[in-house]
Structure formats: structure tokens, C-alpha cells
């Protein structure tokens, strides 16, 4: 289980002002999340990659060029655009 001191440190780094009750809840929730990660690690160690005819099934993560028609459809489907770019709300 994650310690109360760890929760307080995380809250401080996140600039959160937690009450005692909230800190206890976060301690429980964060412990559960970490338990799930540990469970996933166990499963990952037991899984073998499947291959087809000696080749791995996984593909490389690489960008592929899209046709001009596809790009135009995507831009037309966006609610807010500027030229060939999709405008989104500022996050920071």
C-alpha cells in the first residue's frame, strides 16, 4: 500500500491541497492503481508474441502518407479549421 507520506508528496507536486479524508481516499485509490500495474506486469511476463510464418504480428509505428482526398475529408469534418489545419482549444 502506498504510504500517506507518498500521497502528501504527490499532492504537493501536483499542487493539490487535500483534506485528511481526501488524502486517505487517494492513498487507497493510488494503491489500487499500482496493484493493477503489478497485475499487468505479471500477465506481460506470461504472454508470448504470436508469429505467423515466422514473422512477428506487430507492426512498426510509422507515419503513412494519406491521400489528398482523405486529408480534405478530415479537414471538412473538423468543427473549426484554419486553412489546412484543424483548430483546437488552447490547453495551456
C-alpha positions in Angstrom: 0.0 0.0 0.0 1.3 3.5 -0.8 2.2 5.5 2.2 0.5 8.6 3.5 3.8 10.5 3.1 3.9 9.5 -0.6 0.4 10.7 -1.1 1.3 14.0 0.5 4.3 14.3 -1.7 2.4 13.6 -4.8 -0.3 16.1 -3.8 2.4 18.7 -3.1 4.0 18.2 -6.6 0.5 18.3 -8.2 -0.2 21.5 -6.2 -3.3 19.9 -4.6 -4.5 20.9 -1.2 -6.0 17.7 0.1 -8.0 17.3 3.3 -7.2 14.4 5.6 -10.2 12.4 4.3 -9.2 13.1 0.6 -5.6 12.0 1.3 -6.9 8.7 2.8 -9.1 8.2 -0.3 -6.2 9.0 -2.6 -4.0 6.6 -0.7 -6.5 3.8 -1.3 -7.1 4.7 -4.9 -3.4 5.0 -5.8 -2.7 1.7 -4.1 -5.4 0.0 -6.2 -4.0 1.6 -9.4 -0.5 0.4 -8.6 -1.8 -3.1 -7.8 -3.4 -3.2 -11.3 0.0 -2.2 -12.8 1.6 -5.1 -10.9 -1.0 -7.5 -12.2 -0.3 -6.3 -15.8 3.4 -6.9 -15.3 2.7 -10.5 -14.3 0.5 -11.0 -17.3 3.0 -9.5 -19.7 5.7 -11.9 -18.5 3.4 -14.8 -19.3 2.4 -13.7 -22.8 4.4 -14.9 -25.8 4.4 -13.0 -29.1 2.4 -14.7 -31.7 4.0 -15.1 -35.1 2.7 -16.0 -38.5 5.0 -17.9 -40.7 8.0 -16.8 -38.6 7.1 -13.1 -38.8 6.0 -11.0 -35.8 2.4 -9.9 -36.0 3.2 -6.5 -34.5 3.8 -3.7 -37.0 6.3 -0.8 -36.8 4.9 2.5 -35.6 5.4 4.7 -38.6 3.6 7.6 -40.3 2.0 6.8 -43.6 1.1 9.4 -46.2 -2.6 10.0 -46.7 -4.2 10.8 -50.0 -5.2 14.4 -50.6 -8.9 13.3 -50.7 -8.6 11.7 -47.2 -7.0 14.9 -45.8 -9.7 17.1 -47.3 -12.4 14.9 -45.8 -10.8 15.1 -42.4 -10.5 18.9 -42.5 -14.1 19.2 -43.7 -15.3 17.0 -40.8 -13.5 19.2 -38.2 -15.7 21.7 -36.4 -13.1 24.5 -36.6 -10.3 24.9 -39.2 -7.9 27.5 -40.5 -6.6 26.7 -43.9 -5.4 23.1 -43.9 -5.1 22.9 -40.1 -7.6 21.8 -37.5 -8.0 24.4 -34.7 -8.3 23.2 -31.2 -8.8 24.9 -27.8 -5.7 26.1 -26.1 -4.7 23.8 -23.3 -2.1 25.8 -21.5 
